[in-house]
């Protein structure tokens, strides 16, 4: 339903005030950014992003209260998952080969 990419897109929309600008910052096409927001808005009970069409005054986009809440819950989930898996990740890293830098 939401993952790192969609969460980042929401954060950038919140900062930029624009779906297009947020997508550009991520190297994402305008169409793809809009598709992701359309999917998110359709998936949740309440829309996560409210947008206005461009025109003489320009358009824009803002996170709704629901968008801020979903983003906050997702980031809290990420933090808890990182904590819960820290021991196992450290053990996996210890099993990796040393790979020399190619600089």
N, C-alpha and C positions, 0 to 999 in steps of 0.2 A: 504494500500500500504506500509506503514511503521509505526511502532509503537515503543514503548519503547525497546522491546527486539531486534528488528532489528537495531535500532539506537545504542544500546549498543554494539552489535556485530560489527558494522562498526567502532565505536570508538576503540574497542579493537584490531581490525585488523590494524587500523592506528597506534596504539601504539606497537603492537607485531610484525607486519610485516608478520603475518601468520594467515590463516583462522583456521587451526587446533588448534594453540595455543590460539587464541581468543575463540574458542568454548570450549576448555578445561577449561579455566578460568571461563567460565559461567556454567560449568557442563553439557555441551552440547556434544552430540556425534559428531564425525568427519563428519559423513554422514549428520546429521541434519544441521550443520553449512554450509556445502557445498550446501545443498538444498536451504537454505535461501538465500545464496548469488546468486545462480543460478536464483532463483525467482526474486530477486531484479534486477539483471543484465538484465533479460528478460523483466521486467516490465517498466523500464525507457528507454527513447530514446537512451541514452548512458550508457554504463556499469558503475557501481558504484565502482567495485573492479576489479583490473587487477591482475591476478595471474600467476605464473610460476610454472611448475611442479618441484617436488623434483628430486634429482639426486645426483651426487658426491658433487656438490657445494650447494645442498639444494635448495628448492623452496622458494617461498615467495608470499606475496600479499601486494598490496598497494591500497589505495583509489585513484580513479581518481579525476580529477577536478570536474566532475559531482557528484561523491560520496561525496566530501567535501561540495559541494553546497547543495545537497539534505539534508545532515546531518545538516548543518547550518540552513537551512529553517525549518527543523523539530524541532530542539531545540528552535528556535525563536518562532515557533507556540506553543510549550509547555509552554514557559515563558508567552506568551500572554494569553493562556488558564488559567494558574494558576492565573494570575492577575484578569482576568474577572470573575472567579468563586470563588474568595477568600471569598467574603461575604456569599455566599450560603454555602460553605463548613464550615465556622465558625458556621453558624446557624445549620447545620446538626450535627456538633460535639457537640453543646450545647444540643442537644436532646438525646444524647447517655447516657446510664446508666454508672455509675461508675463500672468498673470491677477491682476487686482487683488483684494485681500481684500474680502469682503462683510461687514465689521464695522461 
